[in-house]
């Protein structure tokens, strides 16, 4: 019998007062018999679902693998902006599952939600691929298309994320629970398989295939888009054999409303005449069923432990941003294979597939035999510590990379080197304003200078006077320079005398594992050089200097070249990771044109293999933290709260990415210091989480129902006593 009815009293001190039970669940969908796989208890429909998930994960992780480098080298954003947008996209991908779950549970059902949002997903891939076509508009249009495409992809991938796995579980009958458990194992195996293959393949499509004279980002985004089309088609093919449960109402919405009503009801009933209740959620008893309230109580105990978790995800998700950027400054030549910087991410899904059985079958049993009570919360704390160590290792690697990198000019400084293309030695003297010597050195013909010389400026830009002594001649010349730049003074013959020209070099280390080069043409004819791209590089005659061109690392033993009168090839040799080269094309030996090579920015020296320890540590931490965390959460919350826990877990990932976005955008720390900052922050969070876990008392779910029954009289008593002088029952 309901205690409160609207017509039984005239005025109440709290609103609303009429009880509202949770809407009854619709009747279960018809359990029509579905085709089985080879006479087993596995429905044929799960084949379409597993293939769909494999293709969708290939699509998502493949696109995401090259996303940071796309921002950096195609849109020409800074490293901080690229990192911020990358994590903003990742965060959005983990916010939208709540929207997808609400649509599926309250409106369309899982099947229609997957179909409609997959169409949005495909549209996002199409727009994103169009934004990577150099021939389509300028940078502004590329940026707009990229942001629109990524927004649609985030809505699509996040929206279907909570639906696909659950829809697969719906295909099984209740009596086939064991087969359903095995299905989920295969389902998550397909996720890792799609991630593993795509993070290896799409960087190859980006780097090994050239289109429009550059890295083929359009292909790297287009192939994942094609896989999403296949995923949609495969899923739709099974439409007639799926079991399609109707929408059953969104439990997340019910939980939020229950909590909000309890808080607002408690706030409206602050009078001392009203008896207090044992738990703040008991103030929802006037409107919501007691069992729901008890379930929410159990849920909030677990959600309290979720508060420190976003910091772990802030570190874990930097594998695709900061760690990829770090790999661009390393040497990917492993001897037997050459790794692209964005291919290092393949280590994570690969190690996950190894570590999960290793920990479950070997490490955890060994720890138990040693008499150590390795609880779930302790495993999660150890996982945090491993992630801290991973970032400490990453900081150490970053410091070593900086030590090996060439120095950079500071304010009011330039770096200068001299290239003598004359047939004899030239003495070069740089004169100051008072004709004092700032730099003096003798440079032999075609001498490779071991390093740049540093010159100080009095202002941000300045004119330098040069004295060139060649044979018995003294030539004076003047060149203008700007601070923080690299320059090469090229000396060439000019009849019986000499002349010079100042060219600006690459200012920083080349990035993304590419090689930079430029050419000086000493011939009397213009040369067109084909570097394996769609367009050729033209170099003007008589000491013309080309623009820079970046190419993949590799052997270039026969580069096709063409002049007006002849075709020939140049042997450029090995062009290594991160190096910058200057090639002087001459024809002084009578054997045809040849290329004289000078490396003025050295190649990346530190092997990319040094990133392996940090990937091993962070992946081990992920297995101990993520897998154990979900297992612990599910064991401590009622079955009706599983979807709420999943939503809350995904929200912690989203918040973690927002933390990285904030630090990347507003922190002015150098990269190694930023790694140390994240490591220390997670260490502090780990300490807080350990204290929270120490005082946490695990519960048995079977006690929740009994606890609810015991509290019935007490809650009823509180409800009866909840009255004022003007209110009578």
Secondary structure by P-SEA (a helix, b strand, c coil): cccccccccccccccccccccccccccccccccccccccccccaaaaaaaaaaaaaaaaaaaaaaaaaaaacccccccaaaaaaaaaaaaaaaaaaaaaaaaaaaccccaaaaaaaaaaaaaaaaaaaaaaaccccccaaaaaaaaaaaaaaaaaaaaaacccaaaaaaacccccaaaaaaaaaaaaaaaaaaaaaaaaaccccccccccccccccaaaaaaaaaaaaaaaaaaaaaaccccccccccccaaaaaaaaaaaaaaaaaacccccccccccccccccccccaaaaaaaaaaaaaaaaaccaaaaaaaaaccccaaaaaaaaccccccccccccccccaaaaaaaaaaaaaaaccaaaaaaaacccccaaaaaaaaaaaaaaaaaaaaaaaaaaaaaccccccccbbbbbbbbcccbbbbbbbbcccccccbbbbbcccccccbbbbbbbccccbbbbbbbbcccbbbbbbbbbbccbbbbbbbbbcccbbbbbbbbccccccccccccbbbbbcccbbbbbbccccbbbbbbcccccccbbbbccccccbbbbbcccccccccccccccbbbbbbbbbccccccbbbbbbbcccccccccccaaaaaaaaaaaaaacaaaaaaaaaaaccccaaaaaaaaaaaaaaaaaaaaaaaaacccccaaaaaaaaaaaaaaaaaaaaaaaaabbbbbccaaaaaaaaaaaaaaaaaaacccccccc
